[in-house]
Amino acid sequence: MESKRLVECLDADYARMREVAAGADLTAMVPSCPDWTVADLVRHVGVVYLHKVECMRLGSHPEQWPPPGVNEEEPLALLDRTYAALAAEFAARDPESTAFTWYSPDQTVGFWIRRMAQETVIHRVDADLGAGAPIAPIPADLALDGIDEFLVAFVEYGSRAWPDEYGDILATADGRAVRVETPDAAWLVRPTPEAVEVSAADTTASSDTTAADAVVRGEPASLLLWLWNRAGDDTVNISGATDAVAYLRKVLAAGAQ
């Protein structure tokens, strides 16, 4: 997905989150983020934006985080301030230019553009839920990109880079694969005791389907929310070994932390 399009989605989802939060009870609980109020959610997103600005400016993680006083700022004012800083940073840098990231295969500004677009759409959905508002549609191209980012960067890479976060869960992995499928793309996800293996699958190849012990099918937006535990099993179609899917959901929860 091109960075220009990702920035368009980022702007739209920030605006939606800002609008919904401004009209919500900031003390209301967010059902998809246990123990968070709408104020906590908004503040979290603002601090995340600021952190990525500092990562790009410093070329490393900030040593002291969060900055003094940031958690005392009014949440919506913090969100406005930090999003303006993030947008300005992206506008001043080429997406292909070098930037420190936590994902070693991609050390570019484009990684952060993608990450912040995907971070924002998920938390925008959280804001919708916390405010009791209808969940605004997620564009199919953004959702497909988000599925790939989550499975490849968070789950596959994360299980190798930070094995301690997955160790207890993956210790019981039996190597059974689950095919995650939309009408236009598919991934084969195989948890093993060493790591989670993720590979792109051919949507027209029956061999990929038979290689899976279970299949989770859905439209891109539904699958994205299912993967991030923002939607239940009733929003997708599950076939095959349902226990393998239930186990995968536990693995995915570790990746979503």
Secondary structure by P-SEA (a helix, b strand, c coil): ccaaaaaaaaaaaaaaaaaaaaaccccccccccccccaaaaaaaaaaaaaaaaaaaaaccccccccccccccccaaaaaaaaaaaaaaaaaaccccccccccccccccaaaaaaaaaaaaaaaaaaaaaaaccccccccaaaaaaaaaaaaccccaaaaaacccccccccccccbbbbbbccccbbbbbbbcccbbbbbbbccccaaaaaaccbbbbbcaaaaaaaaacccccccccccccaaaaaaaaaaaaaaac
